[in-house]
Amino acid sequence: MDELPVLGRLRDGIAPGLVDTPMPREFLKNLANKDPLWASMLEKSPLQRAATPEEIVGLAVYQARDESSYTTGRSDERRVG
């Protein structure tokens, strides 16, 4: 994969941890123990809460801009905390 930057292909990722969006809510909605499971996931977060999409979007915008053209081959963790 190291040849990708030479070909003009940058590869970066965002690893935000738990984000409060419809997707995890939809996944949990039919589980019998959804409330304790959600609480357990929040407990594992440094700030004891899920991130919001608004807290993650800045990094995504940065990665899409020309200013990120020298950044490649990394994954940015946006963990609450």
N, C-alpha and C positions, 0 to 999 in steps of 0.2 A: 504493500500500500504506500510505501514511501515515494513511489513514482508519481503519485497523484498531484502533488503541488507543481511539479515540473510540467504537467499537462494542463495546468490552470485549474485544477480541482482542489478546493480546500475542504477539509473535513473537520468539523467541530460539532460538539454536542452540548446539550444542556441537561443536567441531571438534577431536577429541582426537589426531589423528595416528594412528600405528600402535598398536593395542591387541591384546595377545595373547589372542585368543579363538578359538573353533573356526572362525570365518568365514575369516580369512586363512590358517589352516592348511589348511582344506579347499580353498581356491583354489589353494594351492601344491602340494598333495600329489601331483598327477599330472604336474607339470612335471619334466622331466629335470634342470633346473638349479636345483631348489628351494633347496638349501642355500646356494649363493652368492647367490641372489636374496634370501633371508631375511637373510643377513649384510649385504648391501648396504643393505637397508631399515633395519636396526639401525644401521649405520654413519652414516646420515644423521640419526639422532636425537641431540640434544645429549648425552644420557646413554648413548648407544650401547646402548639397550635399548628394548623395547616397554613401554607402560604396561599396567597390569592394570586390569580392570574396577573393582576396588575403589578405584583412584586417580581414577576418573572419576565415580563414583556420587554423590559429595558435591555436585558442581555440578548434576547432574540433580535431586537432591532439593531443592536450593535453588530451582531454576527452577520446581519444582512447588508450592512453598510460597507462602503469602500475602506473606511478607517480600520476595518478588521482584516485587511488583505494580507497582513504579515502574520496573522494568527492561524495556525492550522495544527491538526492532530492533537487536540486537547478536548477535554470535557470539563465544562464549568459546573461545579456543584453550587446550587443555590439552596442551601439548607437553612431553614428558619433558625436563626440564632447567631 
